[in-house]
Amino acid sequence: FLELPTSCVIIHCAADMSGLKESFINNVENDLVLIEDAISKNNKIIYLSTNNIYSKTLNCRVQDKPLMTDYYSGSKIVGEILLTKMVPSNYCSIRVADVFGVGQKHGNFFRSIENSIR
């Protein structure tokens, strides 16, 4: 982690998306380190979560109950809970849909679109 100044905004978009058990542990551990550092320096956090916490990626609503579909989505659910409990007023969580590009695997969002087309 970089040494961050006091009273800045951190955009946290780093995560291991491999879906392995170790990625869950690493993601939650990294979230905790970042949150604790942000709290100690009165920094704000913009946390990039994922739409993979929804059972259906099309027609989902913020009010839908989060669902752990793999270790990656589970780590994002835990990250959102940590933010809510540890820094209730200095964060924003954004559930980003899949970004698709060269070398990237299909995520749930694109699978859902493909299934709807079929």
KOLMI-582755 format. One record per residue (C-alpha): x, y, z. Coordinates in steps of 0.1 Angstrom, whole numbers, padded with zeros to 4 digits, always signed. Example, Ala and Ser with C-alpha at 12.3 -4.5 7.8 and 13.67 -1.06 7.14 Angstrom:
! residues 2
+0123-0045+0078+0137-0011+0071
//
This chain:
! residues 118
+0000+0000+0000+0011+0036-0007+0015+0060+0022-0016+0082+0017-0020+0118+0031-0047+0127+0056-0082+0138+0044-0081+0124+0008-0105+0102-0012-0094+0066-0019-0109+0049-0049-0105+0012-0040-0109-0009-0072-0083-0036-0065-0094-0072-0061-0084-0107-0070-0112-0121-0092-0098-0156-0096-0126-0170-0075-0102-0191-0053-0106-0194-0016-0072-0177-0012-0086-0147-0032-0114-0144-0007-0090-0142+0022-0066-0118+0003-0094-0095-0008-0109-0092+0027-0075-0088+0043-0066-0060+0018-0100-0043+0024-0093-0043+0062-0059-0028+0058-0072-0001+0035-0102+0006+0058-0081+0008+0090-0056+0031+0073-0084+0053+0059-0100+0056+0094-0067+0065+0110-0062+0094+0085-0098+0105+0081-0099+0095+0045-0130+0088+0025-0134+0056+0004-0151+0049-0029-0153+0011-0029-0159-0007-0062-0180-0038-0055-0197-0060-0081-0230-0069-0096-0220-0105-0092-0235-0104-0057-0269-0106-0073-0284-0140-0083-0296-0124-0116-0275-0097-0131-0303-0085-0154-0333-0067-0137-0315-0066-0103-0323-0040-0077-0301-0025-0049-0327-0039-0025-0322-0075-0037-0305-0097-0011-0268-0102-0018-0258-0138-0027-0224-0154-0026-0220-0171-0059-0182-0177-0055-0153-0165-0034-0150-0133-0053-0186-0122-0048-0183-0133-0012-0153-0111-0006-0172-0081-0020-0202-0088+0002-0179-0089+0032-0161-0057+0020-0194-0038+0018-0203-0050+0053-0170-0040+0067-0174-0005+0052-0209-0002+0066-0198-0012+0101-0164+0005+0103-0168+0038+0084-0206+0044+0081-0203+0080+0069-0170+0082+0050-0176+0057+0021-0195+0051-0010-0199+0016-0025-0206+0012-0062-0217-0022-0076-0201-0022-0110-0213-0045-0138-0188-0065-0158-0163-0047-0179-0154-0067-0209-0122-0064-0230-0093-0083-0246-0083-0113-0225-0111-0109-0200-0135-0138-0192-0172-0135-0193-0188-0126-0161-0224-0131-0149-0237-0100-0167-0226-0112-0201-0238-0147-0194-0272-0134-0185-0274-0114-0217-0263-0144-0238-0289-0166-0221-0316-0140-0227-0307-0139-0264-0307-0177-0267
//
